[in-house]
Amino acid sequence: MIGHQQTGAIQGVVITAVSHEGLRVSVNGKPARLAIVLDDGTVVSAGDDVAREAEAVAVNCYRNQLQGKGFLRVLSVPLAKTATKT
């Protein structure tokens, strides 16, 4: 786990991470979006929200590792819906 993680496994795809910019992706030099896709092809979500969520989970997992909590699983959970008054 310690050391450089292998990257470049997806032909033409470049995913970048900058601490103050978040995750970005390009395909053959053209901007692209990250997406969550079900097995049947349904796109659940795509774009900046997916990138931010993926980054937050990865960062929280890394922080747990630094705190000696590497055995814990980091989950992304849906935001609680706020009750609306009728």
N, C-alpha and C positions, 0 to 999 in steps of 0.2 A: 504494500500500500504506500509506503514511503518512497518517494522518488517520482520520476516523471511517468505519467500515464500515457500509453500509446494513443495517438490520435491519427486522423487521416484515413479512416476505414471506409468512408463513403466517397466514392468517385465524384469529383467536382464540387463536393459540399465542404464549405468552410464555416465552422461555428467559432465565433470569437466571444471572449468574455473580458470586459474591462470593469474594474470594481465600481466605477461611478457611472457606467453606461448600461450595464446589464448584458444579456446574451443577444447576439445578432447572428444571423445566418445568411449565407449567400450560396448560390449554385452557379458554377461557371462564371463567377464574377458579377452575377445579377442578384439584387436583393431578393430574399425569400422570407417566408414566415414559418415558424414552428407551429405544429398542429397536434391535436389529440384526435386520433382516428380510431373508431371501433373496428373490430374484425370485419364487419360487413361493409366498411367503407364510409360509414356515417361520420362526418366531421363534427365533433363535439364542441371544439373551440379552436381558434387559430389566432395567431398574431402576437402582439405585445403582451397580452395577458398571460398567454402560455409561456412566453419567454421569462416574464417576471416570476411566475409561479415556479417554474423549473429552477431558476436561479435561487430563489428563496429556499427551496427544499435542499438544494445542493450546499448552499452556504450554511444552513442550519445543521446539516449532517456533518460538515467539516468542523463547525464550531463545537459540536458535541464530541467529536473525536479529540479536538484540542483540550477539551475539559475532562478527558478521560471517560467519556460516556459513549464511546464508539460502538458499544453493543446495542444502543437504542436505535429504534427505527424512527425515521422522521417522516411524518405524513403531511400531506396537503389535504385540508378538509374544506368543504364548501363554506362560504360565509353564511352565517345565520341570517335568515330572512327577517327583516324588521317587520313587526306587526304594523299594519296600517289601520288607522281609525276610519270607520265608515259612518 
